């Protein structure tokens, strides 16, 4: 009798633990799909890449700077339309409006014109 009772108790505890785990997983919010936005900033006249350009997603606090190859990237960005701006000393500010960002188009090429 003790063996039957022990088996039933163990089975009940296992099913209870599995049900709690499923409830816990269902309570977690679904993680939205995000993309990485990447690109290059070049001089519009010479085509040379520019180092240290500030690139920002307008309307947010998210900004990055280009690396030694003129490349930048924003990670974990929700798909949608964004205004992207680029600023650099001695160059005109460039603003790309309504850039569509999704899994198929997440590359941005920016050309800055020198200030005359």
C-alpha positions in Angstrom: 0.0 0.0 0.0 2.8 2.4 0.8 4.4 1.7 -2.6 1.1 2.6 -4.5 0.7 5.7 -2.4 4.3 6.8 -3.0 4.0 6.2 -6.8 0.8 8.3 -6.9 2.4 11.0 -4.9 5.4 11.2 -7.2 3.2 11.1 -10.3 1.1 14.0 -8.9 4.1 16.1 -8.1 5.6 15.5 -11.6 2.4 16.5 -13.4 2.1 19.5 -11.1 5.6 20.7 -11.8 5.1 20.3 -15.6 1.9 22.3 -15.5 3.6 25.1 -13.5 6.4 25.2 -16.1 3.9 25.5 -19.0 2.0 28.3 -17.2 5.3 30.1 -16.6 6.2 29.9 -20.3 2.8 31.1 -21.3 3.1 34.1 -19.0 6.3 35.3 -20.7 5.7 38.0 -23.4 6.5 37.0 -26.9 9.9 38.5 -28.0 9.4 40.7 -31.0 11.6 40.0 -34.0 14.3 42.5 -34.3 16.9 43.3 -37.0 20.4 44.8 -37.2 20.7 47.9 -39.2 24.1 48.4 -40.7 25.8 50.7 -43.2 28.7 52.7 -44.4 29.3 56.5 -44.4 31.5 57.9 -47.2 32.6 61.3 -48.5 30.3 62.2 -51.4 33.2 63.8 -53.4 36.0 61.3 -52.9 34.2 58.1 -51.9 36.5 57.6 -48.9 35.0 56.1 -45.8 34.7 58.5 -42.8 35.7 57.6 -39.3 33.8 58.8 -36.2 30.6 60.0 -37.9 27.7 60.2 -35.5 24.7 58.2 -36.9 21.4 58.5 -35.1 17.9 57.0 -35.3 15.9 60.3 -35.2 13.3 60.5 -32.4 15.3 58.1 -30.2 18.4 58.3 -28.0 20.0 55.6 -30.1 23.2 56.7 -31.8 26.5 55.1 -32.8 29.7 56.2 -34.4 31.4 54.8 -37.5 34.5 52.6 -37.1 37.8 52.8 -38.9 36.2 51.4 -42.0 33.3 53.9 -42.0 30.9 51.2 -40.9 28.2 51.4 -38.3 25.4 49.2 -36.9 22.3 49.4 -34.7 21.4 46.1 -33.0 18.0 44.8 -31.9 15.9 47.4 -33.9 12.2 46.7 -34.5 11.3 46.7 -38.2 9.6 49.9 -39.4 10.3 53.3 -41.0 13.0 55.4 -39.4 14.6 58.8 -40.1 18.4 58.3 -39.9 20.8 61.3 -39.6 24.6 61.5 -39.9 26.7 64.4 -38.6 30.4 65.0 -38.9 32.7 68.0 -38.5 33.2 69.9 -41.7 30.4 68.1 -43.5 26.7 68.9 -44.1 24.3 67.0 -41.9 22.6 64.2 -43.9 19.1 63.0 -43.1 17.6 60.0 -44.7 13.8 60.2 -44.2 11.5 57.2 -43.9 14.1 54.5 -44.4 12.2 51.2 -44.4 14.0 48.7 -42.1 13.0 45.1 -42.2 14.8 41.7 -42.6 15.2 42.3 -46.3 16.4 45.9 -46.3 18.6 46.7 -43.3 21.6 48.2 -45.1 22.0 52.0 -45.3 24.5 53.9 -47.4 25.2 57.5 -46.4 27.2 60.0 -48.4 28.2 63.3 -46.7 29.0 66.4 -48.6 31.9 68.6 -47.4 30.9 72.1 -46.3 32.1 74.7 -48.8 
